Amino acid sequence: MTISEIAKLLEAQLNSNGDEIATNVTHDSRQAREGTLFAAIKGSTVDGHRFIDDVLRRGAVGVISEFDPPDGFSRSWLKVVDARKALAKAASIVFGDPSHHLDLVGITGTNGKTTTTYLCYALAEAAGVKPAMLTTVEYRIGEKSEEAIRTTPEASDTNRFLRQAVDDGCGFAAMEASSQAIDLHRCDWLRFRVAVFTNLTQDHLDYHHTMENYFDAKKKLFDGRLGERPGTSVVNIDDEWGVLLANDLVARGQRVVTFSQNGRADLTAENIGVSLLSGTSFLLRTPVGDRDVHSPLVGRPHVYNMLAATAAALELGYDLDLIVGGLSRCAGAPGRFERVQNDGDFAVVVDYAHTDDALLNTLRTARALTEGRVITVFGCGGDRDKTKRVPMGRVAGENSDLVYITSDNPRTEDPLKIIEQIEAGVRTTKTEFSSISDRRMAIQRAIVEAKAGDVVIIAGKGHENYQIIGNEKFHFDDREVALEALGKRVEL
């Protein structure tokens, strides 16, 4: 498509005749090549305009910007009101609207996004549809996978990924849609066959400031403000924010499918049983029939994820028996209540829980599965929402028998200051705790302390295989460190 045609669709001011053909769109100067349309975005830390000369040397055919072109600029310059919005629309246009050529499911919520995405992927695979997915852990097309850079990529990267998925024969894709990504227009102009709301609890208030703003950002995925309304909205109505969302969407005349563990809904779960050894079982009730489900996933929170994925799969026309088969085989996402293999008489579990609500769910699951003690190791990330540190400390204290407070990714904050804030929450309880800033040492101490029947929960980092201290990133995997500690315990 020519630059002039794109400019017209973007309602942009164009400084040239725009005869050049755009074959690529990016916000990242390193991705620029012949035929690239470059969106110069002025971010909070980096200004894309600094890289214009570089992208032109690489063969870029034009620039999208909110500002006027420099004097004497000889390439096409598309002046727009909002460069992020324009990036999303231009990417959709240039890559041929790939979200229109497969069944795209978008999943948002504070907790459960990643596991629900993995489940949706597994259910598409079980139905014989080649799937793709964008998650916090990985970007995957069929058997091809690469490590994720962020939960939800920029709009240009997402559309490029979806175009590759379509070209590789995928008929389905699932993606996590974070609140910040939605707010930054990374999901604009995507056509979602199904949009899923998992839950909403306190997180990211350093960015959104209030829960109302946080909810409103999520709501954009459902109400059409991104460009198109989803075909169906799947909503958890055991969550108070989910009830508000469902009621509003129904009032707008949109199709809503609800799910619940606690009351009446379109999909429900009854007779839930959970075991560290055998996983989770329940009676699934749906509008097209009831089935017994047996899953390797452990914990009642995963029942919500399975209900959400099942609702999405049914909306896509998948057979219920194939869905149940897919649920029985999907082990979920790495680092989500992942048991570290251990021949001892106690359990070690690594979990991504990094909000007070997620930590509460994880510890409640652990409590229900053990006759011994719950020993919790966790910290909080630096340069992130500070308001959740005291609540997380309180939750850990109220639901553990012993707590080891440690570092997560302190980034540029003083880890000891972060620990002090968490301690204030634990001190509101009567639970014994110890503060050890060295995460490796904290994990080792917890595992040495464990006795028969105990469960050691290592929370906060899950699948992450790094730790960020200052501005440096070091290799650190909770699962590897736990295995090392288990090995040393055997040697003692």
C-alpha positions in Angstrom: 0.0 0.0 0.0 1.3 3.5 -0.8 2.2 6.0 1.8 -0.6 8.4 0.5 -3.2 5.7 0.9 -2.1 5.0 4.5 -2.0 8.7 5.3 -5.6 9.0 4.1 -6.7 6.2 6.3 -4.8 7.7 9.3 -6.2 11.1 8.6 -2.6 12.3 8.6 -1.1 15.5 7.1 1.3 14.3 4.4 4.3 16.5 3.2 4.8 14.6 -0.1 3.0 12.8 -2.9 3.5 9.6 -0.9 4.1 7.3 -3.9 6.4 5.0 -1.9 5.2 1.5 -1.0 5.2 0.6 2.7 5.8 -3.1 3.4 6.7 -2.9 7.1 5.7 -0.8 10.1 7.7 -0.4 13.3 8.4 1.8 16.3 11.8 0.2 16.8 14.6 1.7 14.7 16.5 -1.6 14.9 13.7 -3.3 12.9 13.8 -0.7 10.1 14.6 -1.9 6.6 13.7 -1.1 3.0 10.0 -0.2 2.8 9.5 0.5 6.5 7.2 3.1 7.8 8.7 4.3 11.1 6.5 5.6 14.0 8.6 8.1 16.0 7.1 7.9 19.5 8.1 10.2 22.2 8.1 7.9 25.2 8.7 8.6 28.9 12.4 7.6 28.7 13.2 7.4 24.9 12.3 9.8 22.1 11.9 7.9 18.8 12.7 11.1 16.9 16.4 10.6 17.9 16.6 7.6 15.5 15.0 9.1 12.4 18.4 9.5 10.6 19.2 5.9 11.4 16.0 4.5 10.0 16.4 6.5 6.9 19.8 5.0 6.3 18.3 1.6 6.8 15.8 2.3 3.9 12.7 3.6 5.7 10.2 5.2 3.3 8.4 7.5 5.8 7.9 8.7 9.3 4.8 8.9 11.5 5.0 11.7 14.1 2.9 14.1 16.1 5.3 17.0 15.1 6.0 18.9 11.9 8.8 17.6 9.7 12.3 19.2 10.0 13.0 21.8 7.4 14.1 20.3 4.1 12.9 16.8 5.1 12.8 14.9 1.8 11.0 11.7 2.7 7.3 11.2 3.4 6.3 12.6 6.8 2.8 11.7 8.2 1.8 14.2 10.9 -0.8 12.7 13.2 -2.6 13.6 16.4 -1.5 10.5 18.4 1.5 8.5 17.2 0.6 5.4 19.2 -2.9 5.2 17.8 -1.5 5.8 14.3 1.1 3.1 14.8 -1.6 0.5 15.7 -3.8 1.4 12.7 -0.9 1.6 10.3 0.4 -1.8 11.4 -3.0 -3.4 10.9 -3.3 -1.8 7.5 0.2 -2.7 6.2 0.2 -6.2 7.5 -3.2 -6.9 5.9 -5.5 -7.0 9.0 -4.2 -10.4 10.2 -6.5 -10.4 13.2 -9.4 -10.6 10.7 -8.1 -13.9 9.2 -8.0 -16.1 12.4 -9.9 -16.5 15.6 -8.2 -14.1 18.0 -8.9 -14.4 21.8 -7.7 -11.6 24.1 -7.4 -12.2 27.8 -7.2 -9.5 30.4 -7.3 -9.3 34.2 -4.9 -9.0 37.1 -4.4 -12.7 37.6 -4.8 -15.8 35.4 -4.0 -14.3 32.0 -1.0 -16.4 31.2 -2.5 -19.8 32.3 -5.8 -19.0 30.5 -3.8 -18.2 27.3 -2.0 -21.5 27.6 -5.3 -23.3 28.1 -6.9 -21.6 25.1 -3.9 -22.6 23.0 -4.2 -26.2 24.2 -8.0 -26.3 23.4 -7.5 -25.1 19.9 -4.8 -27.7 19.4 -7.2 -30.4 20.8 -9.8 -29.2 18.3 -7.4 -29.7 15.4 -6.7 -26.0 14.8 -3.1 -24.8 14.5 -2.7 -22.2 17.3 -0.5 -19.3 18.1 -0.1 -17.3 21.3 1.5 -14.2 22.8 2.1 -14.6 26.6 4.3 -13.2 29.4 6.4 -16.3 29.0 6.8 -16.9 25.3 5.5 -16.0 21.8 4.6 -19.2 20.0 3.4 -20.2 16.5 2.8 -23.9 16.4 6.1 -25.5 17.5 8.1 -22.4 17.0 8.7 -20.4 20.1 10.7 -17.4 21.3 11.1 -15.8 24.7 8.7 -13.0 25.4 10.0 -9.4 25.6 6.9 -8.1 27.3 3.4 -9.3 28.2 1.7 -7.5 25.3 4.0 -6.4 22.4 3.7 -3.1 20.6 1.0 -3.0 18.0 3.5 -3.3 15.1 5.1 -6.4 16.7 1.7 -8.0 17.4 0.4 -7.5 13.9 3.7 -8.8 12.4 3.4 -11.8 14.6 -0.3 -12.4 13.7 0.6 -12.0 10.0 3.3 -14.7 10.4 0.8 -16.9 12.2 -1.8 -16.6 9.4 0.9 -17.2 6.7 2.0 -20.3 8.7 -1.5 -21.7 8.6 -2.8 -20.8 12.1 -6.5 -20.5 12.4 -6.4 -19.4 16.1 -4.4 -17.1 18.3 -4.6 -16.1 22.0 -2.9 -13.2 23.6 -2.6 -11.6 27.0 -3.8 -8.0 27.0 -2.3 -6.0 29.9 -3.9 -2.9 31.2 -0.9 -0.7 30.3 -0.8 -2.2 26.8 -4.4 -1.4 26.3 -4.0 2.1 27.6 -1.0 2.6 25.3 -3.0 1.5 22.2 -1.1 -1.7 21.6 -4.4 -3.6 21.1 -6.1 -1.0 18.9 -7.6 -2.2 15.7 -7.4 -5.9 16.5 -10.5 -7.9 15.9 -11.2 -10.2 18.9 -13.6 -13.0 18.3 -13.6 -13.5 22.1 -12.4 -11.2 24.9 -11.9 -12.7 28.4 -12.0 -10.9 31.8 -10.4 -13.0 34.5 -10.6 -10.7 37.6 -9.4 -7.4 38.9 -7.4 -6.9 42.1 -4.9 -4.2 43.2 -1.9 -3.9 41.0 -0.2 -1.4 38.7 -1.5 1.6 40.7 1.8 3.2 40.2 0.6 3.6 36.6 -3.2 3.8 36.9 -3.3 5.6 40.3 -6.9 4.4 41.1 -8.7 1.1 40.8 -11.4 2.9 38.7 -8.7 3.9 36.2 -7.3 0.4 36.2 -10.7 -1.1 35.5 -11.5 1.5 32.8 -8.3 0.5 31.0 -9.3 -3.2 31.1 -12.8 -2.3 30.0 -11.6 -0.8 26.7 -10.9 -4.4 25.5 -14.7 -5.1 25.6 -16.6 -1.9 24.8 -15.4 -1.0 21.4 -13.0 1.9 22.3 -10.1 0.0 20.7 -11.8 0.1 17.3 -14.1 -2.9 17.2 -16.2 -4.7 19.8 -15.3 -8.3 20.4 -17.7 -10.9 19.1 -18.3 -12.3 22.6 -17.1 -11.2 26.1 -16.4 -13.9 28.6 -16.6 -12.6 32.1 -15.9 -13.9 35.7 -18.9 -12.8 37.7 -17.5 -14.0 41.0 -15.4 -10.8 40.8 -17.2 -7.6 41.7 -15.6 -5.7 38.8 -16.6 -8.5 36.5 -20.3 -8.1 37.6 -20.0 -4.3 36.7 -18.5 -5.2 33.4 -21.0 -7.8 32.5 -24.0 -5.6 33.4 -22.6 -2.7 31.4 -21.9 -4.8 28.3 -25.4 -6.5 28.4 -26.9 -3.0 28.7 -25.0 -2.1 25.5 -26.5 -5.1 23.7 -23.3 -7.0 23.5 -23.0 -10.8 23.8 -21.7 -11.8 27.2 -20.9 -15.3 28.5 -20.4 -15.6 32.3 -18.6 -18.1 34.5 -18.6 -18.7 38.2 -17.6 -21.2 40.9 -20.0 -19.7 43.5 -23.4 -19.1 41.8 -25.5 -19.1 38.7 -23.7 -18.4 35.4 -23.5 -19.8 31.9 -20.5 -22.0 32.9 -20.0 -23.3 36.4 -17.9 -25.7 38.3 -19.1 -28.0 41.1 -17.7 -30.7 43.3 -14.1 -29.3 43.1 -11.3 -31.5 44.3 -7.7 -30.5 44.5 -4.6 -32.6 45.2 -0.8 -31.9 44.9 -0.4 -35.4 43.4 -3.4 -35.7 41.1 -4.3 -32.1 40.2 -7.8 -30.7 40.1 -11.1 -32.3 39.3 -14.6 -30.8 39.0 -18.0 -31.1 37.4 -18.2 -28.7 34.5 -21.7 -27.4 33.6 -22.1 -25.7 30.3 -25.0 -24.7 28.0 -24.2 -27.6 25.8 -23.8 -30.3 28.5 -22.0 -31.3 31.6 -18.7 -33.2 31.9 -16.3 -34.4 34.6 -13.0 -32.6 34.2 -9.6 -33.9 35.5 -6.7 -31.5 35.1 -3.0 -31.7 36.1 -3.3 -28.0 37.2 -3.4 -27.6 40.9 -5.7 -25.2 42.7 -9.2 -23.6 42.7 -7.9 -20.5 40.9 -7.1 -22.7 37.9 -10.7 -23.7 37.8 -11.5 -20.1 36.9 -8.9 -20.3 34.2 -10.4 -23.5 32.8 -13.9 -22.1 32.9 -12.7 -19.0 31.0 -10.9 -21.0 28.3 -13.8 -23.5 27.9 -16.2 -20.6 27.4 -14.0 -19.1 24.8 -13.5 -22.5 23.0 -17.3 -23.1 23.0 -17.8 -19.7 21.4 -15.4 -20.7 18.7 -17.5 -23.8 18.0 -15.1 -26.4 19.5 -16.6 -29.7 20.5 -17.1 -30.1 24.3 -15.5 -33.6 24.5 -12.5 -32.3 22.7 -12.3 -29.4 25.1 -12.4 -31.7 28.1 -9.7 -33.8 26.5 -7.6 -30.7 26.1 -8.1 -29.6 29.7 -6.9 -33.1 30.9 -3.6 -32.7 29.0 -2.7 -29.0 29.5 -0.1 -28.6 32.3 -0.5 -24.8 32.1 2.1 -22.1 32.0 5.6 -22.5 33.5 6.0 -21.0 37.0 2.3 -21.1 37.9 2.0 -23.2 41.0 4.7 -25.4 39.5 5.9 -28.1 41.8 9.7 -28.6 41.9 10.4 -32.3 41.7 11.5 -33.6 45.0 11.9 -37.1 46.5 11.5 -35.8 50.1 8.4 -35.8 52.3 7.5 -32.1 51.7 6.6 -30.1 48.7 8.3 -27.1 47.0 6.2 -24.9 44.7 7.2 -22.0 42.5 4.5 -19.5 41.7 4.4 -16.2 39.8 2.1 -14.5 42.4 3.2 -10.9 42.7 0.0 -9.2 44.0 -1.7 -9.6 47.4 -4.7 -11.3 45.8 -2.6 -13.7 43.7 -0.5 -14.5 46.8 -3.6 -15.1 48.9 -5.0 -17.6 46.3 -1.7 -19.4 46.1 -1.3 -19.7 49.9 -4.9 -20.8 50.3 -4.3 -23.5 47.8 -1.2 -24.6 49.6 -3.0 -24.6 52.9 -5.8 -26.8 51.6 -3.3 -29.3 50.2 -1.1 -29.9 53.3 -1.4 -31.1 56.8 1.9 -29.5 57.7 3.1 -25.9 57.7 3.1 -23.4 54.9 6.5 -21.7 54.5 6.5 -18.7 52.2 9.5 -17.0 50.5 8.7 -13.8 48.6 9.6 -10.2 48.0 8.3 -7.3 45.9 9.7 -5.7 42.8 11.5 -2.3 42.9 10.4 0.7 40.8 6.9 -0.8 40.8 3.6 -0.3 42.7 4.7 0.3 46.3 1.2 0.3 47.7 0.9 -3.5 47.4 3.9 -4.2 49.7 2.2 -3.9 53.0 -0.9 -5.9 51.9 1.3 -8.6 50.5 3.2 -8.8 53.8 -0.1 -9.0 55.7 -1.4 -11.8 53.4 1.8 -13.8 53.8 1.6 -13.5 57.5 -2.1 -14.4 57.8 -1.8 -17.4 55.6 1.7 -18.8 56.4 3.3 -20.5 59.4 6.7 -19.1 58.6 7.7 -16.3 56.2 11.0 -15.5 54.6 11.0 -11.9 53.2 13.6 -11.5 50.5 14.4 -9.6 47.3 12.5 -10.0 44.0 13.7 -7.7 41.3 14.8 -4.7 43.4 15.9 -2.8 40.3 17.1 0.7 41.3 15.5 0.7 44.8 17.3 -0.3 48.0 16.2 -3.9 48.6 16.4 -3.4 52.3 13.9 -0.5 52.1 11.5 -2.7 50.1 11.9 -5.5 52.7 11.1 -3.0 55.5 7.8 -2.0 53.8 6.8 -5.7 53.5 7.8 -6.3 57.2 5.2 -3.7 58.2 2.5 -5.9 56.7 3.8 -9.1 58.3 4.0 -7.4 61.7 0.3 -6.9 61.7 0.0 -10.7 62.2 1.5 -13.0 64.8 3.4 -15.1 62.2 7.1 -15.7 62.7 9.3 -14.2 59.9 12.9 -13.7 58.9 14.3 -11.1 56.4 17.1 -12.3 54.1 17.8 -10.0 51.2 19.8 -12.6 49.3 17.1 -14.5 47.5 19.2 -17.6 47.0 20.0 -17.8 50.7 16.3 -17.2 51.6 15.2 -20.1 49.5 18.0 -22.4 50.9 17.0 -21.5 54.5 13.3 -22.2 53.8 14.1 -25.6 52.3 16.4 -26.6 55.1 13.7 -25.6 57.6 11.0 -27.7 55.9 9.8 -30.8 57.7 7.6 -33.8 56.7 4.2 -32.6 55.3 5.2 -29.0 54.8 4.8 -26.9 51.7 7.4 -24.3 50.7 6.0 -21.6 48.5 8.5 -19.5 46.5 6.5 -16.7 45.1 6.8 -13.7 42.9 9.0 -14.6 40.0 7.6 -17.9 38.6 8.9 -18.6 35.1 11.4 -15.7 35.2 15.0 -16.9 34.9 16.7 -13.6 35.9 16.9 -11.1 38.7 17.3 -7.3 38.1 19.5 -5.6 40.6 20.3 -1.9 39.8 20.3 -1.7 36.1 21.9 -5.2 35.6 20.1 -8.4 34.8 21.6 -11.6 36.3 20.6 -15.2 35.7 18.4 -16.5 38.5 15.7 -19.1 38.3 13.8 -20.0 41.5 13.3 -23.6 40.2 17.0 -24.1 39.7 17.9 -22.6 43.0 15.3 -24.7 44.8 16.7 -27.9 43.2 20.2 -26.9 44.3 18.9 -26.4 47.8 17.2 -29.7 47.8 20.4 -31.4 46.6 22.4 -29.8 49.4 19.7 -30.8 51.9 20.2 -34.5 50.9 23.9 -34.1 51.3 23.6 -32.9 54.9 
